[in-house]
Amino acid sequence: MTRVMASGVFDILHPGHLRYLQEARDQGDELVVVVATDATVRRRKHEPITPENMRLELISALRMVDQAFLGSDGDMFGVVERIRPDIIALGYDQDFDEREIERTLLRRGMKVRVVRMSKHGEDLNGTRKIIGKIIEWYSSNQSKVKED
C-alpha cells in the first residue's frame, strides 16, 4: 500500500487543483491531503478567500481524496510524521526543493520520495487569475452591479 501526501491552499477550488490531486492519487494507492491553515496562507501567500474549514470540507468531498487534514502553523514536517507517506506530491508551483525535503525527512527518520506534479494550464487555472478576472469584470461593470 503506497500512501501519497499532497498539500496546498485550495482557495477557490479550480480544475488545476483537481488535476494536481488526481495526478498525486495516481502515484499510489491512498491519497492524504493537507490543507493549509488560514495563518499559513496569510504568512506565505495572501489573505484567504475561503476559510480553512470550508477548504478542508471541499477537499474532503473529492472522490480522489481518501483523507484530508488541516495542516499546522508550526513545524511543517510534524504533519508528515503523523501521516507517514511513502511519497509527497508537490504541485508544479510550490516553492519547495524536493531533495531538501527528502534530506530533512531522512534526518528525522523517514525515507520519503518527493515528486513534482505537472503543470496543467488553462485560462483560469490559478486562484490569482480567477480573482483578477472577477476584479476586472466588476471594475468594468460597476454600473450594472449597482443596478442589481
Secondary structure by P-SEA (a helix, b strand, c coil): cbbbbbbcccccccaaaaaaaaaaaacccbbbbbbbcaaaaaaccccccccaaaaaaaaaacccccbbbbbbccccaaaaaaacccbbbbcccccccaaaaaaaaaaaccbbbbbbbbbbccccccaaaaaaaaaaaaaacaaaaaac
